[in-house]
Amino acid sequence: MSKKFRRLFMPLVTLTACFIGTSAFAAKAAVAPSALPETSGGSTTLWQLVSGGGINMIFLGILSVMALASIIYHFLNVSVQKLTPVEFTENLLFLLEKKEYQKAVS
């Protein structure tokens, strides 16, 4: 994880935990489906559901989009070569073949 991402991500997680934790105690009663405005077809749109949920629902929607973006980014950029470089793997296999387990662990 890059330093810039860490600097942004950790405060966001902390803020989210505080926001959700405190809003759980101060939350109003849940909005009944009949209280939501209906469209002409009788079904409810995604935006109506999100806005009917209030600020907490909008905040969770934004976090969901950010989480999906992070998952896609890491799925595309993380590879075996980045996690375990070839040089490290070759050295580890060499030490294991020589039965130098102590050096292999360190």
CORNORVEN-V503048 format. One record per residue. RES is the residue in one letter. PHI is phi in degrees with one decimal (none if undefined). PSI is psi in whole degrees, 0 to 359 (NA if undefined). D_LAST is the distance of its C-alpha to the last C-alpha in Angstrom with 1 decimal. Layout:
{{RES:PHI:PSI:D_LAST} {RES:PHI:PSI:D_LAST}}
//
This chain:
{{M:none:134:23.3} {S:-73.3:159:25.2} {K:-64.1:322:26.1} {K:-63.7:316:29.7} {F:-63.7:318:29.3} {R:-63.0:319:27.3} {R:-64.2:328:30.0} {L:-86.7:324:32.6} {F:-73.5:313:31.0} {M:-63.8:315:30.0} {P:-64.1:327:33.5} {L:-65.9:319:35.1} {V:-64.1:316:33.3} {T:-63.2:315:34.3} {L:-61.9:319:37.8} {T:-62.1:314:38.1} {A:-61.8:318:37.1} {C:-66.9:317:39.6} {F:-64.2:312:42.3} {I:-69.7:320:42.1} {G:-63.5:316:41.8} {T:-77.0:328:44.8} {S:-74.2:338:46.9} {A:-64.4:326:46.6} {F:-80.6:332:48.7} {A:-101.9:8:51.2} {A:-68.6:146:51.6} {K:-77.8:173:55.1} {A:-63.6:149:56.3} {A:-61.9:146:55.0} {V:-76.0:125:57.3} {A:-70.5:146:59.4} {P:-56.5:330:59.5} {S:-71.9:341:63.3} {A:-82.1:344:62.7} {L:-78.3:143:60.8} {P:-67.9:140:63.1} {E:-102.6:152:63.7} {T:-85.9:177:64.1} {S:-64.4:332:67.3} {G:-82.5:356:65.7} {G:88.4:356:64.9} {S:-103.8:163:61.1} {T:-104.9:138:58.8} {T:-81.3:165:56.6} {L:-62.2:317:53.0} {W:-62.8:323:53.9} {Q:-64.3:321:56.4} {L:-65.8:315:53.9} {V:-65.8:311:51.3} {S:-68.7:331:54.0} {G:-67.8:334:55.5} {G:-78.9:349:52.3} {G:84.9:195:52.5} {I:-63.2:326:49.9} {N:-64.4:319:47.2} {M:-68.0:321:47.6} {I:-64.4:317:47.6} {F:-61.0:316:44.4} {L:-66.9:326:42.7} {G:-63.8:316:44.1} {I:-63.5:317:42.6} {L:-64.3:325:39.2} {S:-64.3:318:39.4} {V:-64.9:318:40.1} {M:-64.5:320:37.2} {A:-64.6:317:34.8} {L:-62.7:318:36.2} {A:-62.8:318:35.8} {S:-64.1:318:32.1} {I:-63.3:314:31.5} {I:-63.7:317:33.3} {Y:-58.5:311:31.5} {H:-70.6:327:28.0} {F:-61.9:321:29.3} {L:-80.1:332:30.5} {N:-104.4:343:27.6} {V:-88.1:129:24.4} {S:-136.3:166:23.5} {V:-62.4:322:20.8} {Q:-65.1:326:20.4} {K:-75.9:326:19.8} {L:-77.6:317:17.2} {T:-131.7:98:15.2} {P:-60.4:151:16.2} {V:-58.7:318:17.3} {E:-59.2:317:15.3} {F:-64.4:316:11.9} {T:-64.3:316:13.5} {E:-63.0:318:14.9} {N:-64.5:318:11.8} {L:-63.5:314:10.1} {L:-63.0:321:13.5} {F:-61.3:314:13.9} {L:-66.5:324:10.9} {L:-69.0:323:12.1} {E:-64.7:325:15.6} {K:-80.8:358:14.9} {K:62.0:35:13.6} {E:-99.3:73:10.5} {Y:-66.7:324:8.7} {Q:-62.5:316:6.4} {K:-68.5:325:5.2} {A:-66.3:325:5.6} {V:-73.8:324:3.8} {S:-82.4:NA:0.0}}
//
